[in-house]
Amino acid sequence: MDLCELTVAEAMEKMQAREITSVDLTQSCLDRIERVEAKIQAFITLDRKGALEQARKADTRRRSGQAGLLGGIPVALKDLLCTKGIRTTCGSRILENFIPPYDATVVERLKAEGAVVLGKVAMDEFAMGSTSESCAYTIPQNPWKNGYVAGGSSGGSAAAVAAGECLVSLGSDTGGSIRQPASLCGLVGLKPTYGLVSRYGLVAFASSLDQVGPLCRDVRDCALMMNVIGGHDHRDSTSVKREIPDYSLSLVDNVRGLRVGIPREYFVEGLDPEVEGVVRKGIELLRQAGAEIVDVSLPHTEYCVAVYYIIAPAEASSNLARYDGVHYGIRDLNADSLLDLYKNTRSAGFGAEVKRRILIGTYALSSGYYDAYYKKASQVRTMILQDFTKAYEVCDVLISPVSPTPAWKMGENVDDPLAVYLSDILTISANLAGIPSMSVPGGFSRDGLPIGIQLQGPHFREDTLLRVAHTLEKGLGKAGCAKVC
């Protein structure tokens, strides 16, 4: 096994025992990138020189007894997290020359614990998509099968970890954008409770939905990453003042007496039989481990997609108004007037999917339509949250599929945005409700493509999700590193 295929915990143990150094580990990742990146296409910006310099500093810190929780671990960052001195594009041409003067809070926290930032990875433009095919620079491939999507919008984050190009990555989740690519690439991916992880320095898509979270090779690494990135941040007005537990203590193989709910609305027509089979196997494993299995209903699930695709575009329309060619990013230098500058810059800088969502959002917020669309969607959003609140009166965690199908071929739905939107039907509700949710590897399809199992819990009960995920992982196994296409 190459060093780049180790989990974070395994690598930390080897560095602590002086068997390897951070430079060894980082060089292994860079060598893997050199070999496979032409196939995987995960990175938009790779900082080889900077990464090796960070690794040398991490080794120095370790020798002085100040290694940190992630001392010397190579990580990749979704390209919407601001990184001081490193280009941050959001997968869009409109930000192709933007170099932030500061780090996002989560990046600060990674660096403070000694992590080595390899670079920035591909994503759907401004996180708007489910396949990463709207990225303006490169389209990541699924490492398990050539020509298949890695998922989105955090497709580059998932592909890089699954291919061994880094040990762990950070993504963002607005409607499933961590969990879905984690499922399609055989990883553990966690969307935390809204407000648990700072959004400061995360370039906003939909501010009431976005959350930063980790994509990892196992549950133990996921707990470790949450220990690092979680916690209050006074610079983020949506950050919750709450004590962060040691999530590693949740990794106990004991679910006896835990109530596991099966939402009937998530097992409906259109669900791939192989996906359902994997999830049912996970349910049976928990039953045999002593968990109580209960049926629950989330009756407003059928409205989730409609509600999401009003609220998210409306917030995007507002957030993306700042990209006008004046403040930062690209600018049309040939415009004859200020209005032409705005129009020409945005026309050239934004891709088709971003323009589509801006138009939808602007329409939903316009005079005469606000009450009919945005206000009504917000009211139904409250009803969706109430569904979860009621369900958690009779269960501690919900289990379901992540995606209705395994990964599909690239280009298959590129001309059918509605089909892509519907692929998020099982993940959107967690963002609308603000609850924590994660994907855990459950098995593989006959075609060798990973299938994930989704866990959802009450607000701030990431510990319960990690506990159940740990039991599933012990019983079902890890997907491990792909053999790269």
C-alpha positions, 0 to 999 in steps of 0.5 A, a space after each residue: 500500500 502506498 502511503 497516500 492510501 492510509 487513513 488519517 489515523 493510520 498516517 498519524 500513528 506512523 508519524 508519531 512512531 517516527 516510521 514516516 514523515 509528513 514530507 514522505 506522506 505529502 510526496 506520496 500524494 504528489 506522486 499519486 497526483 502525477 500518475 493519475 490526475 490526467 484521468 481523475 481531473 480533480 484539481 483546479 489548483 495544485 500547490 506542490 512547492 507550498 505543500 512540501 514547505 508546509 510538510 517540512 514545517 509540520 515535521 519540525 513541529 512534530 520534533 518539538 512536540 507540537 504536531 497538532 491533531 492533523 500534523 502533516 496530513 495532506 488535505 485538499 479543499 473544495 475551491 469555494 473555501 478562501 485560501 490566503 495567497 491561493 486562487 479560489 475560483 468556485 469553479 467559475 470563470 468569473 473568479 478565475 483571477 481571484 486570490 483571497 487575502 485571508 483564509 476561511 475559518 475552517 482552513 485556519 483551523 486545519 492549518 493550526 492543527 498542522 494540516 498540509 494544504 495540497 490545493 483546490 479541487 473541482 466543483 460544480 460552478 458556485 456549487 450548483 449541480 450534482 455531477 461537477 460537470 458545470 465546472 469551468 476548468 476540469 470535470 472530475 471522474 469517478 475513480 471507481 469507473 472511467 467515464 462515470 460522474 464523481 457526483 457534485 457539487 463536491 465531486 473533486 473533493 470526493 474523487 481526490 480522496 477516493 483516488 488517493 490524491 490526498 488523505 482527506 478533503 473538505 467539501 460543502 453541502 447545500 442540498 447533498 453536495 457532500 453526501 452524494 459524491 461521498 456515496 458515489 465514490 465510496 467515502 464517509 461524508 458528513 453534513 454537520 448541523 447548520 451553525 456547528 461549523 463556521 461558514 466564514 470564508 465559504 463563498 456563499 451559494 445559499 446562505 441558509 443551507 450551506 455547510 462545510 464538512 469532511 469527506 474521508 475514507 473511514 468514520 474515525 477520520 470523520 470524527 477527527 476532522 469534526 474535532 478540528 473544524 467544529 466550534 463557534 466563530 464570532 465572525 460568522 453570524 450563523 455560528 452557534 455558541 455550543 461546546 464541541 464534544 470529542 467526537 472520537 468518543 462516539 466510535 463505540 460498537 454498541 447500538 443496542 436499544 437505539 431506535 432506528 427509523 425507516 422513512 417510508 417516503 425514501 423507499 419509493 418507485 424509482 429507487 434502484 433495486 441494488 441501492 435498496 438492497 444495500 440499505 436493507 442489508 445495513 438495516 438488518 445489520 443494525 437490527 442484529 446488533 440490537 437496534 430497534 427498527 421503527 417505521 416513520 413518515 416524513 409526509 412533506 418529503 414530496 415537496 422538498 425538491 420544489 421548496 429547495 429549488 425556490 429557496 436556493 436559487 432565491 438566495 443565490 440570486 442575492 449572493 451572486 449579485 456582487 459579481 459585477 465586474 467592479 469589486 473583484 473577478 474578471 471584468 469586461 474592459 470593452 464595455 461602453 457603459 456601467 450597465 454594459 459592464 455588468 451585463 457583459 461581465 456576468 454573461 461571459 463569467 457565469 455558466 448556463 446552470 448559474 444563469 438558470 438559477 439566478 433567473 429562477 431566484 430573481 423571478 421568485 423574489 420579484 414584486 408580485 411573486 414573492 408571496 406566491 413562491 418564496 414565502 410559500 416555500 419558506 412556510 413549507 420548509 417549516 413543515 418539513 422541519 416539523 416532520 423531522 421533529 415528530 419523527 425524532 420523538 419515536 426514533 434516534 436516527 433515520 436510515 435511508 439511501 443517499 442517491 436513488 442510483 449508483 453513479 451514472 455516465 458522464 454527460 447522461 443528464 447534461 441536457 436534462 436539468 430536471 433529472 439532475 435536480 431529482 437526483 438530490 431528492 433524498 438529501 435535500 430535506 436535511 439542509 432545509 431542516 438544518 439537521 446533521 446527515 452523513 453517508 457511509 459506504 454500504 457496498 457496491 453495485 454489480 458494475 463495481 460502483 459504490 453505494 452509500 447509506 444515509 444517516 440523519 439525526 436530530 440537531 447537534 447529534 453528530 455523535 449518534 450518527 458517528 456511533 451508528 456509522 461506526 457499527 455499519 462500517 465494522 459490519 459492512 467494511 470500508 470501500 478503501 482506495 479505488 484502483 483508479 479507473 
